[in-house]
Amino acid sequence: MHINRSPIKGTVKKIAYKEGNFFNASLDKASEKNERNTLIIETTNNVQVIVVQIAGLIARRILSFIQEGKYLSTGERFGLIRFGSRVDIYMPINSEVKSNLGDKVIAGETLIAYLE
């Protein structure tokens, strides 16, 4: 299982589910072609971060525990994806990235960026 945790504290403004294929989640095309669930989380400063749950080759199942309007704390569980899946995070361009390509990160613990 791949437990998904919120990278920031804020309100879930939108959730959008999209059916798709089940390519290996490590492939670039998985971001656009695989089944996915997108969350837009907005901070109290009106900064938006997008979190995308992407199903993988074996997973074929995305679960979300929340609805639009829910307030999430940093590190709070919001869903899960079973087996070989991934989560993409899209931050504002002016974010100060604190992790590097290849770093091992732990959801809810590792600082990946500062937001303006």
Salt bridges, closest charged atoms under 4 A:
GLU76 OE2 - LYS70 NZ 3.21
ASP88 OD1 - ARG86 NE 2.88
GLU96 OE2 - LYS98 NZ 2.81
